[in-house]
Amino acid sequence: MALLLYIVSRRQPALYERVRREFNDAPGVEVLLDRRRGDRRRQSQIVTAERRHAEQRARDIDGDLETLGWAIVSSGRHASI
């Protein structure tokens, strides 16, 4: 199980390949290409309660992926990535 997930923007395939090679043999590090597609909030609607569990997506990485082209998330697998 990975301790660190290094997530690279789909817009940065060369960066993904470089980072994947760099961390290929690093224990506890997994390099992933961001697999999410489009904006999940397509419809404008009012949400009265938070539907996702805090532990499933404790950090919003969209800003890092947009500005840096990558994000690092610590500890375990994240179903939303």
GUPA-966958 format. One record per atom (N, C-alpha, C): atom name; x, y, z; residue in three letters; chain. Coordinates in pm, whole numbers, plus 50000, padded with zeros to 5 digits. Atoms other than C-alpha are relative to their C-alpha. Layout:
N
<r name="CA" east="X" north="Y" up="Z" resn="ala" chain="A"/>
...
This chain:
81
<r name="N" east="50084" north="49881" up="50000" resn="met" chain="A"/>
<r name="CA" east="50000" north="50000" up="50000" resn="met" chain="A"/>
<r name="C" east="50088" north="50124" up="50000" resn="met" chain="A"/>
<r name="N" east="49921" north="49877" up="50012" resn="ala" chain="A"/>
<r name="CA" east="50134" north="50340" up="49902" resn="ala" chain="A"/>
<r name="C" east="49978" north="50091" up="50120" resn="ala" chain="A"/>
<r name="N" east="50009" north="49900" up="49895" resn="leu" chain="A"/>
<r name="CA" east="50212" north="50591" up="50174" resn="leu" chain="A"/>
<r name="C" east="49985" north="50139" up="49941" resn="leu" chain="A"/>
<r name="N" east="50013" north="49873" up="50071" resn="leu" chain="A"/>
<r name="CA" east="50237" north="50875" up="49922" resn="leu" chain="A"/>
<r name="C" east="49949" north="49974" up="49860" resn="leu" chain="A"/>
<r name="N" east="50049" north="50004" up="50136" resn="leu" chain="A"/>
<r name="CA" east="50037" north="50921" up="49607" resn="leu" chain="A"/>
<r name="C" east="50043" north="50129" up="49932" resn="leu" chain="A"/>
<r name="N" east="49954" north="49886" up="50078" resn="tyr" chain="A"/>
<r name="CA" east="50200" north="51150" up="49355" resn="tyr" chain="A"/>
<r name="C" east="49909" north="50004" up="49878" resn="tyr" chain="A"/>
<r name="N" east="50101" north="49993" up="50106" resn="ile" chain="A"/>
<r name="CA" east="49919" north="51256" up="49121" resn="ile" chain="A"/>
<r name="C" east="50040" north="50109" up="49902" resn="ile" chain="A"/>
<r name="N" east="49957" north="49908" up="50104" resn="val" chain="A"/>
<r name="CA" east="50006" north="51420" up="48791" resn="val" chain="A"/>
<r name="C" east="49880" north="50032" up="49910" resn="val" chain="A"/>
<r name="N" east="50108" north="49955" up="50088" resn="ser" chain="A"/>
<r name="CA" east="49766" north="51622" up="48576" resn="ser" chain="A"/>
<r name="C" east="50004" north="49926" up="49867" resn="ser" chain="A"/>
<r name="N" east="50009" north="50064" up="50132" resn="arg" chain="A"/>
<r name="CA" east="49643" north="51455" up="48257" resn="arg" chain="A"/>
<r name="C" east="50056" north="50090" up="49891" resn="arg" chain="A"/>
<r name="N" east="49945" north="49905" up="50097" resn="arg" chain="A"/>
<r name="CA" east="49764" north="51767" up="48079" resn="arg" chain="A"/>
<r name="C" east="50153" north="50000" up="49998" resn="arg" chain="A"/>
<r name="N" east="49854" north="50003" up="49988" resn="gln" chain="A"/>
<r name="CA" east="50123" north="51684" up="48175" resn="gln" chain="A"/>
<r name="C" east="50055" north="49858" up="49978" resn="gln" chain="A"/>
<r name="N" east="49956" north="50139" up="50020" resn="pro" chain="A"/>
<r name="CA" east="50198" north="51342" up="48018" resn="pro" chain="A"/>
<r name="C" east="50152" north="49982" up="50009" resn="pro" chain="A"/>
<r name="N" east="49854" north="50011" up="49992" resn="ala" chain="A"/>
<r name="CA" east="50574" north="51410" up="47989" resn="ala" chain="A"/>
<r name="C" east="50046" north="50003" up="50146" resn="ala" chain="A"/>
<r name="N" east="49969" north="49994" up="49858" resn="leu" chain="A"/>
<r name="CA" east="50590" north="51505" up="48357" resn="leu" chain="A"/>
<r name="C" east="49964" north="49868" up="50068" resn="leu" chain="A"/>
<r name="N" east="50042" north="50129" up="49944" resn="tyr" chain="A"/>
<r name="CA" east="50397" north="51190" up="48447" resn="tyr" chain="A"/>
<r name="C" east="50104" north="49892" up="49972" resn="tyr" chain="A"/>
<r name="N" east="49901" north="50102" up="50036" resn="glu" chain="A"/>
<r name="CA" east="50646" north="50969" up="48259" resn="glu" chain="A"/>
<r name="C" east="50131" north="50020" up="50076" resn="glu" chain="A"/>
<r name="N" east="49875" north="49970" up="49929" resn="arg" chain="A"/>
<r name="CA" east="50945" north="51144" up="48416" resn="arg" chain="A"/>
<r name="C" east="49990" north="49964" up="50149" resn="arg" chain="A"/>
<r name="N" east="50018" north="50027" up="49857" resn="val" chain="A"/>
<r name="CA" east="50808" north="51122" up="48771" resn="val" chain="A"/>
<r name="C" east="49982" north="49850" up="50023" resn="val" chain="A"/>
<r name="N" east="50021" north="50145" up="49987" resn="arg" chain="A"/>
<r name="CA" east="50696" north="50760" up="48719" resn="arg" chain="A"/>
<r name="C" east="50133" north="49926" up="49996" resn="arg" chain="A"/>
<r name="N" east="49867" north="50064" up="50007" resn="arg" chain="A"/>
<r name="CA" east="51049" north="50661" up="48614" resn="arg" chain="A"/>
<r name="C" east="50083" north="50030" up="50125" resn="arg" chain="A"/>
<r name="N" east="49921" north="49959" up="49883" resn="glu" chain="A"/>
<r name="CA" east="51204" north="50857" up="48901" resn="glu" chain="A"/>
<r name="C" east="49962" north="49921" up="50126" resn="glu" chain="A"/>
<r name="N" east="50047" north="50067" up="49879" resn="phe" chain="A"/>
<r name="CA" east="50990" north="50688" up="49168" resn="phe" chain="A"/>
<r name="C" east="49967" north="49853" up="49979" resn="phe" chain="A"/>
<r name="N" east="50032" north="50138" up="50035" resn="asn" chain="A"/>
<r name="CA" east="50967" north="50347" up="48999" resn="asn" chain="A"/>
<r name="C" east="50034" north="49901" up="50111" resn="asn" chain="A"/>
<r name="N" east="49956" north="50094" up="49897" resn="asp" chain="A"/>
<r name="CA" east="51160" north="50168" up="49274" resn="asp" chain="A"/>
<r name="C" east="49987" north="50054" up="50142" resn="asp" chain="A"/>
<r name="N" east="50013" north="49940" up="49867" resn="ala" chain="A"/>
<r name="CA" east="51070" north="50395" up="49565" resn="ala" chain="A"/>
<r name="C" east="49889" north="49929" up="50078" resn="ala" chain="A"/>
<r name="N" east="50103" north="50067" up="49920" resn="pro" chain="A"/>
<r name="CA" east="50891" north="50197" up="49836" resn="pro" chain="A"/>
<r name="C" east="49904" north="50101" up="50061" resn="pro" chain="A"/>
<r name="N" east="50100" north="49913" up="49938" resn="gly" chain="A"/>
<r name="CA" east="50567" north="50354" up="49955" resn="gly" chain="A"/>
<r name="C" east="49956" north="50118" up="49917" resn="gly" chain="A"/>
<r name="N" east="50040" north="49889" up="50087" resn="val" chain="A"/>
<r name="CA" east="50529" north="50591" up="49659" resn="val" chain="A"/>
<r name="C" east="49934" north="49942" up="49876" resn="val" chain="A"/>
<r name="N" east="50069" north="50041" up="50120" resn="glu" chain="A"/>
<r name="CA" east="50276" north="50543" up="49382" resn="glu" chain="A"/>
<r name="C" east="49973" north="50125" up="49916" resn="glu" chain="A"/>
<r name="N" east="50020" north="49888" up="50090" resn="val" chain="A"/>
<r name="CA" east="50263" north="50775" up="49081" resn="val" chain="A"/>
<r name="C" east="49879" north="49970" up="49912" resn="val" chain="A"/>
<r name="N" east="50124" north="50019" up="50074" resn="leu" chain="A"/>
<r name="CA" east="49921" north="50817" up="48918" resn="leu" chain="A"/>
<r name="C" east="49975" north="50118" up="49907" resn="leu" chain="A"/>
<r name="N" east="50049" north="49897" up="50088" resn="leu" chain="A"/>
<r name="CA" east="49790" north="51007" up="48622" resn="leu" chain="A"/>
<r name="C" east="49856" north="50028" up="50042" resn="leu" chain="A"/>
<r name="N" east="50136" north="49965" up="49956" resn="asp" chain="A"/>
<r name="CA" east="49475" north="51196" up="48726" resn="asp" chain="A"/>
<r name="C" east="49899" north="49942" up="49902" resn="asp" chain="A"/>
<r name="N" east="50096" north="50068" up="50086" resn="arg" chain="A"/>
<r name="CA" east="49188" north="50986" up="48591" resn="arg" chain="A"/>
<r name="C" east="49863" north="50066" up="49997" resn="arg" chain="A"/>
<r name="N" east="50131" north="49935" up="49996" resn="arg" chain="A"/>
<r name="CA" east="48902" north="51218" up="48672" resn="arg" chain="A"/>
<r name="C" east="49976" north="50073" up="49870" resn="arg" chain="A"/>
<r name="N" east="50036" north="49935" up="50127" resn="arg" chain="A"/>
<r name="CA" east="48717" north="51359" up="48372" resn="arg" chain="A"/>
<r name="C" east="49896" north="50107" up="50026" resn="arg" chain="A"/>
<r name="N" east="50098" north="49893" up="49995" resn="gly" chain="A"/>
<r name="CA" east="48540" north="51693" up="48354" resn="gly" chain="A"/>
<r name="C" east="49961" north="50044" up="50140" resn="gly" chain="A"/>
<r name="N" east="50051" north="49946" up="49876" resn="asp" chain="A"/>
<r name="CA" east="48361" north="51883" up="48621" resn="asp" chain="A"/>
<r name="C" east="49884" north="49914" up="50047" resn="asp" chain="A"/>
<r name="N" east="50105" north="50087" up="49947" resn="arg" chain="A"/>
<r name="CA" east="48153" north="51657" up="48840" resn="arg" chain="A"/>
<r name="C" east="49877" north="50078" up="50044" resn="arg" chain="A"/>
<r name="N" east="50113" north="49917" up="49958" resn="arg" chain="A"/>
<r name="CA" east="47930" north="51946" up="48941" resn="arg" chain="A"/>
<r name="C" east="49939" north="50068" up="49879" resn="arg" chain="A"/>
<r name="N" east="50054" north="49947" up="50124" resn="arg" chain="A"/>
<r name="CA" east="47763" north="51990" up="48605" resn="arg" chain="A"/>
<r name="C" east="49869" north="50075" up="50020" resn="arg" chain="A"/>
<r name="N" east="50128" north="49935" up="49978" resn="gln" chain="A"/>
<r name="CA" east="47422" north="52083" up="48738" resn="gln" chain="A"/>
<r name="C" east="50009" north="50088" up="50123" resn="gln" chain="A"/>
<r name="N" east="50003" north="49911" up="49886" resn="ser" chain="A"/>
<r name="CA" east="47369" north="52376" up="48965" resn="ser" chain="A"/>
<r name="C" east="49883" north="49959" up="50090" resn="ser" chain="A"/>
<r name="N" east="50104" north="50041" up="49907" resn="gln" chain="A"/>
<r name="CA" east="47183" north="52249" up="49266" resn="gln" chain="A"/>
<r name="C" east="50045" north="50030" up="50142" resn="gln" chain="A"/>
<r name="N" east="49971" north="49972" up="49861" resn="ile" chain="A"/>
<r name="CA" east="47163" north="52321" up="49635" resn="ile" chain="A"/>
<r name="C" east="50015" north="49867" up="50073" resn="ile" chain="A"/>
<r name="N" east="49976" north="50121" up="49923" resn="val" chain="A"/>
<r name="CA" east="47312" north="52053" up="49858" resn="val" chain="A"/>
<r name="C" east="49986" north="50038" up="50147" resn="val" chain="A"/>
<r name="N" east="50027" north="49965" up="49861" resn="thr" chain="A"/>
<r name="CA" east="47182" north="52056" up="50213" resn="thr" chain="A"/>
<r name="C" east="50095" north="49933" up="50097" resn="thr" chain="A"/>
<r name="N" east="49909" north="50070" up="49910" resn="ala" chain="A"/>
<r name="CA" east="47424" north="51807" up="50363" resn="ala" chain="A"/>
<r name="C" east="50121" north="49951" up="49922" resn="ala" chain="A"/>
<r name="N" east="49879" north="50052" up="50063" resn="glu" chain="A"/>
<r name="CA" east="47779" north="51699" up="50288" resn="glu" chain="A"/>
<r name="C" east="49982" north="49851" up="49977" resn="glu" chain="A"/>
<r name="N" east="50025" north="50139" up="50034" resn="arg" chain="A"/>
<r name="CA" east="47746" north="51369" up="50104" resn="arg" chain="A"/>
<r name="C" east="50124" north="49913" up="50004" resn="arg" chain="A"/>
<r name="N" east="49881" north="50083" up="50001" resn="arg" chain="A"/>
<r name="CA" east="48104" north="51255" up="50086" resn="arg" chain="A"/>
<r name="C" east="50057" north="49991" up="50142" resn="arg" chain="A"/>
<r name="N" east="49937" north="50021" up="49870" resn="his" chain="A"/>
<r name="CA" east="48292" north="51117" up="50384" resn="his" chain="A"/>
<r name="C" east="50132" north="50075" up="50005" resn="his" chain="A"/>
<r name="N" east="49878" north="49920" up="49988" resn="ala" chain="A"/>
<r name="CA" east="48576" north="51333" up="50513" resn="ala" chain="A"/>
<r name="C" east="50125" north="49919" up="49969" resn="ala" chain="A"/>
<r name="N" east="49880" north="50080" up="50022" resn="glu" chain="A"/>
<r name="CA" east="48826" north="51048" up="50502" resn="glu" chain="A"/>
<r name="C" east="50017" north="49959" up="49854" resn="glu" chain="A"/>
<r name="N" east="49988" north="50038" up="50140" resn="gln" chain="A"/>
<r name="CA" east="48751" north="50975" up="50136" resn="gln" chain="A"/>
<r name="C" east="50072" north="50106" up="49918" resn="gln" chain="A"/>
<r name="N" east="49936" north="49892" up="50075" resn="arg" chain="A"/>
<r name="CA" east="48865" north="51312" up="50011" resn="arg" chain="A"/>
<r name="C" east="50030" north="50114" up="50097" resn="arg" chain="A"/>
<r name="N" east="49968" north="49905" up="49895" resn="ala" chain="A"/>
<r name="CA" east="49030" north="51502" up="50291" resn="ala" chain="A"/>
<r name="C" east="50059" north="50129" up="49944" resn="ala" chain="A"/>
<r name="N" east="49934" north="49883" up="50057" resn="arg" chain="A"/>
<r name="CA" east="49203" north="51745" up="50056" resn="arg" chain="A"/>
<r name="C" east="49959" north="50017" up="49854" resn="arg" chain="A"/>
<r name="N" east="50037" north="49971" up="50138" resn="asp" chain="A"/>
<r name="CA" east="49094" north="51912" up="49737" resn="asp" chain="A"/>
<r name="C" east="50129" north="50029" up="49923" resn="asp" chain="A"/>
<r name="N" east="49874" north="49987" up="50072" resn="ile" chain="A"/>
<r name="CA" east="49382" north="51869" up="49491" resn="ile" chain="A"/>
<r name="C" east="49986" north="50073" up="49868" resn="ile" chain="A"/>
<r name="N" east="50024" north="49937" up="50130" resn="asp" chain="A"/>
<r name="CA" east="49223" north="52045" up="49194" resn="asp" chain="A"/>
<r name="C" east="50089" north="50123" up="49978" resn="asp" chain="A"/>
<r name="N" east="49919" north="49879" up="50014" resn="gly" chain="A"/>
<r name="CA" east="49408" north="52372" up="49259" resn="gly" chain="A"/>
<r name="C" east="50146" north="49967" up="49971" resn="gly" chain="A"/>
<r name="N" east="49861" north="50040" up="50023" resn="asp" chain="A"/>
<r name="CA" east="49749" north="52201" up="49278" resn="asp" chain="A"/>
<r name="C" east="50017" north="49942" up="49860" resn="asp" chain="A"/>
<r name="N" east="49990" north="50058" up="50134" resn="leu" chain="A"/>
<r name="CA" east="49682" north="52001" up="48961" resn="leu" chain="A"/>
<r name="C" east="49993" north="50108" up="49892" resn="leu" chain="A"/>
<r name="N" east="50016" north="49892" up="50099" resn="glu" chain="A"/>
<r name="CA" east="49577" north="52316" up="48777" resn="glu" chain="A"/>
<r name="C" east="50122" north="50091" up="49995" resn="glu" chain="A"/>
<r name="N" east="49890" north="49904" up="49998" resn="thr" chain="A"/>
<r name="CA" east="49861" north="52543" up="48889" resn="thr" chain="A"/>
<r name="C" east="50138" north="49935" up="49989" resn="thr" chain="A"/>
<r name="N" east="49869" north="50065" up="49999" resn="leu" chain="A"/>
<r name="CA" east="50149" north="52301" up="48948" resn="leu" chain="A"/>
<r name="C" east="50013" north="49888" up="49898" resn="leu" chain="A"/>
<r name="N" east="49997" north="50116" up="50088" resn="gly" chain="A"/>
<r name="CA" east="50052" north="52008" up="48726" resn="gly" chain="A"/>
<r name="C" east="50013" north="49871" up="50076" resn="gly" chain="A"/>
<r name="N" east="49987" north="50118" up="49917" resn="trp" chain="A"/>
<r name="CA" east="50085" north="51768" up="49018" resn="trp" chain="A"/>
<r name="C" east="49953" north="50031" up="50143" resn="trp" chain="A"/>
<r name="N" east="50035" north="49988" up="49858" resn="ala" chain="A"/>
<r name="CA" east="49979" north="51704" up="49379" resn="ala" chain="A"/>
<r name="C" east="50049" north="49874" up="50070" resn="ala" chain="A"/>
<r name="N" east="49960" north="50115" up="49919" resn="ile" chain="A"/>
<r name="CA" east="50098" north="51475" up="49656" resn="ile" chain="A"/>
<r name="C" east="49899" north="49984" up="50111" resn="ile" chain="A"/>
<r name="N" east="50097" north="50033" up="49897" resn="val" chain="A"/>
<r name="CA" east="49852" north="51303" up="49886" resn="val" chain="A"/>
<r name="C" east="50062" north="49892" up="50086" resn="val" chain="A"/>
<r name="N" east="49938" north="50098" up="49913" resn="ser" chain="A"/>
<r name="CA" east="49968" north="51110" up="50189" resn="ser" chain="A"/>
<r name="C" east="49901" north="49898" up="50053" resn="ser" chain="A"/>
<r name="N" east="50065" north="50108" up="49927" resn="ser" chain="A"/>
<r name="CA" east="49857" north="50782" up="50340" resn="ser" chain="A"/>
<r name="C" east="49882" north="49932" up="49931" resn="ser" chain="A"/>
<r name="N" east="50106" north="50089" up="50047" resn="gly" chain="A"/>
<r name="CA" east="49658" north="50509" up="50176" resn="gly" chain="A"/>
<r name="C" east="49944" north="50030" up="49863" resn="gly" chain="A"/>
<r name="N" east="50067" north="49986" up="50130" resn="arg" chain="A"/>
<r name="CA" east="49434" north="50478" up="49873" resn="arg" chain="A"/>
<r name="C" east="49885" north="50096" up="50015" resn="arg" chain="A"/>
<r name="N" east="50111" north="49905" up="50002" resn="his" chain="A"/>
<r name="CA" east="49178" north="50741" up="49779" resn="his" chain="A"/>
<r name="C" east="49908" north="49965" up="49885" resn="his" chain="A"/>
<r name="N" east="50093" north="50047" up="50101" resn="ala" chain="A"/>
<r name="CA" east="48873" north="50622" up="49596" resn="ala" chain="A"/>
<r name="C" east="49961" north="50108" up="49900" resn="ala" chain="A"/>
<r name="N" east="50046" north="49894" up="50088" resn="ser" chain="A"/>
<r name="CA" east="48799" north="50963" up="49444" resn="ser" chain="A"/>
<r name="C" east="50103" north="50043" up="49897" resn="ser" chain="A"/>
<r name="N" east="49894" north="49958" up="50092" resn="ile" chain="A"/>
<r name="CA" east="49124" north="50991" up="49252" resn="ile" chain="A"/>
<r name="C" east="50004" north="49907" up="49880" resn="ile" chain="A"/>
